[in-house]
Amino acid sequence: MSWTTVADVVAAICLLGGSLLAFAAGVGLVRFPDLLARMHSATKPQVLGLILVLIGLALRLRNGPAVWMLVLVVAFQLLTSPVASHMVGRAGYRTGKVRSELLVVDELTADQNAAESEADARDAAPGL
């Protein structure tokens, strides 16, 4: 068995695994009931699925510049996906889309109330 055959088999496994994870993320977006659960299904398996697909593609291509381009795609996905889901979660929380009865720990409400009271105090103070 040669190296190319092993690489092709591993590439096929990675491509299939990544495709299944991306499909599971899509099903989770449709089936989960609330915003936070949908966000979780949109970020976790989707990112891992994309990474597996790109690893499979890199193993199949075996071309230096193309592999480095795929590494950049993975790096940018790992950097932007958590930030984007965090911002969507905060926006959903502030607009009332999050079901607060399902939260175990709710630290954002205290921070939000403190920020609102500081803003009210600043608006009420004359000459500032």
Secondary structure, DSSP 8 states (H G I E B T S, - for coil): --HHHHHHHHHHHHHHHHHHHHHHHHHHHHH--SHHHHHHHHHHHHHHHHHHHHHHHHHHH--HHHHHHHHHHHHHHHHHHHHHHHHHHHHHHHTT-S-GGG-S---HHHHHHHHHHHHHHHHHSTT-
